[in-house]
């Protein structure tokens, strides 16, 4: 009577040794099999389950490692609302083919236009397709680089960033970078040129980037690297947040 439990324990042991936890669910596979199916079919189903489980776990790890501030997808976006960028272009970029080609995306537009949402949606698509992604605000990335330089971890951080297929730098517009911050950011972006992709979102047109960086020569070189073989998207227009908050504001004003 104890034999089934002994066998079950042995299977659990070997599943752990082989790092194949789905083998422990072999009884579920047996119950779902047709009586005419063979041992080969049983083994194939077990291996299929393990493969799918590993793929799902890798996707989860990539999504976690990306450090997205929140989860946003294309299903939540109205891609028809952009006056200066076609829906076809936005959907083409969503295929993430630009990453395979080592191309960049620069999104320029006023606040409330969904630049962060679109960046995250692209990043999530990239994770699901097997790419390694990392999301930063420009302020967070510059601060992390400064801290790494101070504590002798800069080379390690730069190596980690160099392995990322898609680096997303959001909100490159709200702070002014010191010369040292500018140099560190420039090196990260320059090292990726034509090899790994970058997405940058900002509400400043290129001629105003001198407000962010002290060195105008560096600004020119940075823009040159970012825009070569890249997609520059004009995301300007009416703020999505303002559109949706206006009725509420009007209702409040009417009752004041």
HELIX and SHEET records of a PDB file:
HELIX    1   1 UNK A    3  UNK A   17  1                                  15    
HELIX    2   2 UNK A   21  UNK A   25  5                                   5    
HELIX    3   3 UNK A   26  UNK A   32  1                                   7    
HELIX    4   4 UNK A   39  UNK A   66  1                                  28    
HELIX    5   5 UNK A   74  UNK A   76  5                                   3    
HELIX    6   6 UNK A   79  UNK A   81  5                                   3    
HELIX    7   7 UNK A   87  UNK A   93  1                                   7    
HELIX    8   8 UNK A   97  UNK A  100  1                                   4    
HELIX    9   9 UNK A  115  UNK A  128  1                                  14    
HELIX   10  10 UNK A  138  UNK A  150  1                                  13    
HELIX   11  11 UNK A  154  UNK A  162  1                                   9    
HELIX   12  12 UNK A  179  UNK A  192  1                                  14    
HELIX   13  13 UNK A  206  UNK A  211  5                                   6    
HELIX   14  14 UNK A  216  UNK A  227  1                                  12    
HELIX   15  15 UNK A  240  UNK A  254  1                                  15    
SHEET    1   A 5 UNK A 133  UNK A 137  0                                        
SHEET    2   A 5 UNK A 166  UNK A 170  1                                        
SHEET    3   A 5 UNK A 197  UNK A 202  1                                        
SHEET    4   A 5 UNK A 104  UNK A 108  1                                        
SHEET    5   A 5 UNK A 230  UNK A 234  1                                        
END                                                                             
